[in-house]
Amino acid sequence: MRIEVLLTPDCRHAVEALVRLRSALEMMGLHDATFTCRTISKPSEAIAADFRGSPGYYVDGRDIFPGDGAPTLGCRTFVDGTLALPTVGHLRDALQSCDPL
């Protein structure tokens, strides 16, 4: 399973997005799991990646928090539309719904 975090260059939540992902992986007992980060800086990149805002969490190229709306380079909202980042628990649940690591 390939985990990737997509971020815009100026995402103010970038560091915390990665900290929460690492925490979720550790909660799952996946201490050695790795992930990559990719910067999305052009509208064409956002369209190609089906990027719904920063940060985006993808497993095997699939957004684990799919949402409505067009691809964008803006900030993303999660869960009820008010959270700028998913909680560690939300990340864990979304990752557990994917194929085993």
WOKABEL-V541194 format. One record per residue. N is the residue number from 1. RES is the residue in one small letter. D_CENTER is the distance of its C-alpha to the mean C-alpha in Angstrom with 2 decimals. Layout:
N,RES,D_CENTER
N,RES,D_CENTER
This chain:
1,m,14.33
2,r,12.15
3,i,8.67
4,e,7.04
5,v,4.76
6,l,6.25
7,l,8.22
8,t,11.59
9,p,14.51
10,d,15.41
11,c,12.26
12,r,14.03
13,h,11.14
14,a,9.99
15,v,12.10
16,e,11.38
17,a,7.56
18,l,8.75
19,v,11.66
20,r,10.12
21,l,8.20
22,r,11.65
23,s,13.47
24,a,11.99
25,l,12.91
26,e,16.23
27,m,16.92
28,m,16.75
29,g,19.23
30,l,17.10
31,h,18.27
32,d,18.49
33,a,15.18
34,t,13.68
35,f,10.54
36,t,10.64
37,c,9.43
38,r,10.53
39,t,11.93
40,i,12.36
41,s,15.66
42,k,17.71
43,p,17.84
44,s,18.72
45,e,15.58
46,a,13.50
47,i,15.85
48,a,15.82
49,a,12.07
50,d,12.13
51,f,9.67
52,r,9.91
53,g,9.26
54,s,7.70
55,p,5.22
56,g,3.15
57,y,1.76
58,y,5.54
59,v,8.67
60,d,11.84
61,g,10.77
62,r,9.87
63,d,7.14
64,i,7.12
65,f,7.41
66,p,9.96
67,g,12.04
68,d,15.24
69,g,16.24
70,a,16.46
71,p,14.05
72,t,14.06
73,l,13.68
74,g,13.72
75,c,11.79
76,r,9.66
77,t,11.01
78,f,10.08
79,v,12.65
80,d,15.95
81,g,15.10
82,t,15.90
83,l,13.12
84,a,11.31
85,l,8.81
86,p,8.63
87,t,11.41
88,v,11.63
89,g,13.47
90,h,11.06
91,l,8.48
92,r,11.69
93,d,12.92
94,a,10.12
95,l,10.35
96,q,14.09
97,s,14.32
98,c,13.41
99,d,16.23
100,p,17.41
101,l,16.19
